[in-house]
Amino acid sequence: MTTYDRDQSTVPDLEERIGNLEREGRFWRRVALSLLALLGPLALVAAATQQPERLSLSELNVGEAGQPTLRITGSGITLLDASGKTRIAILSDPQDSLIAVRSDDSSGIVLLASPAKGSSVSVVDKGDKTRLGMDLGAGGVRFFANDRTGREVFRGPLSEE
């Protein structure tokens, strides 16, 4: 590489120096592009193999105030009406699972449950008293009816094993 001396520089010397700088620039540009071509895909593969962070929510409400709302929690999914009353619920815990459907005026509810001991279907009145029910347990199918106080007035096995 030549040194630049202001007093003794000539046009051919400057042209040579500019030519050398352009060659060096092209060389380093090729080196940079080659490194990018080699390391770019490697960086993309490394980024794609990283595990994404887990998003944890204790409760998610979808809907606005005064509108029907969908509530998702760790134990189930609930659909609330505009006044905040539960209309449909699908709930689960380690002991049993439950699907509940409530009437428009909240005068009753139908429960479909799958407890560890067996499944059941129940009709519950506005006071949360079970009025009719059918249990499907290990002992067979049992039908029952209760009065307004919740006292059993009828019990009958439909089948026995």
Long-range contacts (C-beta under 8 A, 24 or more apart in sequence): 134-158
